[in-house]
Amino acid sequence: MAGIVPAGGGTTGRFRRRRFTPIAEINVTPLVDVMLVLLIIFMVTAPLLQVGVPVDLPKTSAQQVGGKDEPLVVSVNSKDEVFLGETKYELAELITKLKAVHEEKPDQRVFIRGDKAINYGRMMEVMGVVIDSGFRQLGLLGEQGGGAAPASGGAPTGSARPAAPAPAPRR
């Protein structure tokens, strides 16, 4: 009787040890699901990140000016409405807002976009407000191109490129 060993390797059936073998496969289905959701989110939000004030910019042949930080954009549309980013302001409100921004970031760049149908005096008035609020790094935005009208007939909103910066008047 001493030589008989049970079939389970010396243990009874109730306390038998199982040998677990690890699965060497990675389940990529959750990874693919998350990546597809992120792709859809970025595809939907990317067109919304551009300045949304429709302005028909004049054509220019000037080279694009590069920069490190995101500039402030002051826009004047064809109805003579003034916007800072996408928020509409009156000129009196705009100067107080720009002064507050200038106190935070004194060397912030400001680009001015103006519809080509507006009065030149209105653009100079808006430039004067920006200069009076303390900013000295100004630039005028124009549409990059060879002088042809846009084929779509609409007002381009996202294809604006900064032209060479306008010199600030000395006081």
C-alpha positions as CSV (number, residue, x, y, z in Angstrom):
1,M,0.0,0.0,0.0
2,A,2.8,2.3,0.5
3,G,3.6,2.5,-3.2
4,I,0.2,3.6,-4.4
5,V,0.0,7.3,-5.2
6,P,-3.3,8.9,-6.2
7,A,-3.6,10.1,-9.8
8,G,-3.7,13.9,-8.8
9,G,0.0,13.9,-7.9
10,G,-0.4,13.1,-4.2
11,T,-3.4,15.3,-3.4
12,T,-7.0,14.5,-3.1
13,G,-9.4,15.7,-5.8
14,R,-10.8,18.6,-3.7
15,F,-7.5,20.3,-3.1
16,R,-6.0,19.8,-6.5
17,R,-3.7,22.6,-7.8
18,R,-4.5,24.1,-11.1
19,R,-1.9,25.3,-13.4
20,F,-2.8,28.7,-14.9
21,T,-1.1,29.6,-18.1
22,P,-1.1,33.3,-18.9
23,I,-2.8,34.5,-22.1
24,A,-0.1,36.1,-24.3
25,E,-2.6,38.2,-26.3
26,I,-3.5,41.9,-25.7
27,N,-7.1,42.8,-26.1
28,V,-6.9,45.8,-28.5
29,T,-10.7,46.4,-28.9
30,P,-10.9,49.0,-26.0
31,L,-7.8,50.7,-27.4
32,V,-9.4,51.0,-30.9
33,D,-12.7,52.2,-29.4
34,V,-11.0,55.0,-27.5
35,M,-8.8,56.0,-30.4
36,L,-11.8,56.2,-32.7
37,V,-13.8,58.4,-30.3
38,L,-10.8,60.7,-29.9
39,L,-10.4,60.9,-33.7
40,I,-14.1,61.9,-34.1
41,I,-13.8,64.5,-31.3
42,F,-10.8,66.1,-32.9
43,M,-12.3,66.0,-36.4
44,V,-15.4,67.8,-35.1
45,T,-13.7,70.4,-32.9
46,A,-10.8,71.4,-35.2
47,P,-12.9,73.5,-37.6
48,L,-14.4,75.3,-34.7
49,L,-11.1,76.6,-33.3
50,Q,-10.7,79.3,-35.9
51,V,-11.8,82.9,-35.5
52,G,-15.5,82.9,-36.4
53,V,-16.1,86.5,-37.4
54,P,-16.7,86.6,-41.1
55,V,-14.5,89.2,-42.7
56,D,-13.7,89.5,-46.4
57,L,-10.0,90.2,-46.2
58,P,-8.1,92.1,-48.9
59,K,-5.4,90.2,-50.9
60,T,-1.7,90.7,-50.1
61,S,1.6,89.4,-51.4
62,A,3.5,89.9,-48.1
63,Q,5.2,87.0,-46.4
64,Q,3.7,85.4,-43.3
65,V,5.0,86.6,-40.0
66,G,5.8,83.8,-37.5
67,G,5.5,84.1,-33.7
68,K,5.7,82.1,-30.5
69,D,2.5,82.9,-28.7
70,E,-1.1,83.2,-29.9
71,P,-1.9,86.9,-30.7
72,L,-5.0,88.9,-30.0
73,V,-7.2,89.4,-33.0
74,V,-9.3,92.5,-33.4
75,S,-11.8,92.2,-36.3
76,V,-14.0,94.8,-38.0
77,N,-16.7,93.3,-40.2
78,S,-18.6,94.9,-43.1
79,K,-21.2,96.3,-40.7
80,D,-18.5,98.3,-38.8
81,E,-18.9,96.0,-35.7
82,V,-15.7,95.5,-33.7
83,F,-14.8,92.2,-32.2
84,L,-12.0,91.0,-29.9
85,G,-11.6,87.3,-30.8
86,E,-15.3,86.4,-31.3
87,T,-16.8,88.8,-28.7
88,K,-18.4,92.0,-30.0
89,Y,-17.4,95.3,-28.2
90,E,-18.1,99.0,-28.6
91,L,-14.9,101.1,-28.9
92,A,-15.2,102.4,-25.3
93,E,-15.5,98.8,-24.0
94,L,-12.7,97.6,-26.2
95,I,-10.2,100.1,-24.9
96,T,-10.9,99.0,-21.2
97,K,-10.6,95.3,-22.2
98,L,-7.4,95.8,-24.1
99,K,-5.9,97.8,-21.2
100,A,-6.7,95.0,-18.8
101,V,-5.0,92.5,-21.2
102,H,-2.0,94.8,-21.6
103,E,-1.5,94.9,-17.9
104,E,-1.3,91.1,-17.9
105,K,0.8,90.7,-21.0
106,P,2.5,94.0,-22.0
107,D,4.4,92.4,-25.0
108,Q,1.3,90.7,-26.5
109,R,1.0,90.9,-30.3
110,V,-2.3,92.3,-31.7
111,F,-3.5,91.6,-35.3
112,I,-6.2,93.7,-36.8
113,R,-8.5,92.2,-39.4
114,G,-10.7,94.5,-41.5
115,D,-13.3,93.8,-44.1
116,K,-12.2,95.3,-47.4
117,A,-15.6,97.1,-47.7
118,I,-15.2,99.2,-44.6
119,N,-14.0,102.8,-44.4
120,Y,-10.3,103.4,-44.0
121,G,-11.0,105.9,-41.3
122,R,-12.8,103.2,-39.3
123,M,-9.7,101.0,-39.4
124,M,-7.5,103.9,-38.3
125,E,-9.9,104.5,-35.4
126,V,-9.7,100.9,-34.3
127,M,-5.9,101.0,-34.7
128,G,-5.8,104.1,-32.5
129,V,-7.8,102.4,-29.8
130,V,-5.3,99.5,-29.8
131,I,-2.3,101.8,-29.7
132,D,-3.9,103.9,-26.9
133,S,-4.4,100.8,-24.8
134,G,-0.6,100.3,-24.8
135,F,0.1,97.7,-27.4
136,R,3.0,98.4,-29.7
137,Q,3.2,95.2,-31.7
138,L,0.5,95.6,-34.3
139,G,-0.1,93.6,-37.5
140,L,-2.6,93.9,-40.2
141,L,-4.1,90.6,-41.5
142,G,-4.7,90.1,-45.2
143,E,-5.6,87.1,-47.3
144,Q,-2.7,85.4,-49.0
145,G,-3.1,85.3,-52.7
146,G,-2.5,86.8,-56.1
147,G,-5.4,89.2,-56.2
148,A,-8.1,86.9,-57.5
149,A,-11.5,86.8,-55.8
150,P,-12.3,83.7,-53.8
151,A,-14.0,81.1,-55.9
152,S,-16.6,80.3,-53.3
153,G,-17.9,83.8,-53.3
154,G,-18.2,83.7,-49.5
155,A,-16.1,85.4,-46.8
156,P,-13.0,83.4,-45.9
157,T,-12.6,83.0,-42.2
158,G,-9.7,80.7,-41.6
159,S,-7.3,81.4,-44.4
160,A,-6.0,84.7,-43.1
161,R,-2.3,85.1,-42.7
162,P,-0.6,88.0,-41.0
163,A,1.1,90.5,-43.3
164,A,4.2,92.4,-42.4
165,P,3.6,94.2,-39.1
166,A,2.6,97.9,-39.3
167,P,5.0,100.2,-37.6
168,A,3.5,101.8,-34.5
169,P,3.5,105.6,-34.5
170,R,5.9,107.2,-32.2
171,R,4.6,109.6,-29.5
